[in-house]
Amino acid sequence: MLRTGTTPRFAIRAIALLGLLLCFCSTSNASGAPLASAYKRFIAAENAFSLACDTTGAAWTWGWNNSGQIGRGVNPDQLVPYKIPGLSGVVAVAAGYSASMAVTSGGSVFGWGLNGSGQLGTGETGSHWSPVPTGFTNIKAVSMYTHTLALAKDGTVWVSGANGNGQLGLGTTDSRSTPAQIPGLSGVQAVEAGIGFSLALKTDGTVWAWGYNFAGQLGLGDTGDRWSPIQIPGLSGVVAISAIGSHCLALDNQGAVWAWGLNDNGQLGTGDTSPRYSPVKLNGLPPMQAVATGNYHSMALAAGGVPWAWGGNSGGQLGTGDYNNRTVPVQSPPGKSGYATLTAGVGHSLAVDNAGGVWAWGTNAHGCFGDGGTNSSPSPVRTLSTLRLPSPGSTAASMLLLGN
């Protein structure tokens, strides 16, 4: 029997859950990042392959399978999304160099594909053609190239894989196949693994960088490598980062986009092709809600789900309907809106619409569009219609974000 004036424990929990759901169904998540940025963890792309997690917590892959990154054993390329058996409760996915990872709501991480540098964190360097448990635990999100950054639920960062440029942040250049914690780095809310370098976004809005720096991708004003994390000067109030390839984008709490690093295809959006060794604020953009980098191009998402793009376009990955590079941002794909988030690979781009549908454009080598064919397109093409990601504001999306 309850005492007068007390509230049942289950009711307290229900009220707390409702409050958190309302938070996640708004425009920002608990860390202050726009929902579109947080939502990006449901889908990923790299060199000619793609992966995603759906409303049920299942993981799906499609595209190139040269090293087992599809997770279907030794099989040909996957032209339509393949549901990976044995994986459930998946709340985040990551695509690396011919390798994939999935994070479950319990914080476990599974990996498959290329593992020559120990990037899967399994304690050895053999590739795996089907998902295997890794040594990462209590994780909420991962990012990978030939090295892996795993963000723990307590805000610490754990790493494994290639380390020739100090990209693991451990103060050495020794690669490792078992996870290790980066010393002195805490309070992190997002991580990004580029080609030989790494970024971390802290909850205080600062951005930290380490690793390879040949084009200024560390944003420190020079081209010297760093083997341990160092704060990027001049950046504050940042709510989202992206760093695939050798250039970086940051989104601040005013919706402004900052760019630095390699710029040989105009991927910084500065109107030229000169690298930037320090972050520069892009002009001519409306307030943005998400940013995404491919190897040679960049994208951003404005209010109403309106996409913008710039940079390399040799495969049509900007979605402009042609194959011409753009050195300044353009609204593209033209006339499109209602996108929930964007992500990019090497030669293709992906978008998720507000109903959870997946769209692709660019180079469709090896079936990375997931539409059943290999015909490329410089304009959006609908991926297999049976694949549905959690739509923004839905209970499924809210629960996945909350559970992670």
Order of alpha helices (4+ residues) and beta strands (2+ residues): alpha-alpha-beta-beta-beta-beta-beta-beta-beta-beta-beta-beta-beta-beta-beta-beta-beta-beta-beta-beta-beta-beta-beta-beta-beta-beta-beta-beta-beta-beta-alpha
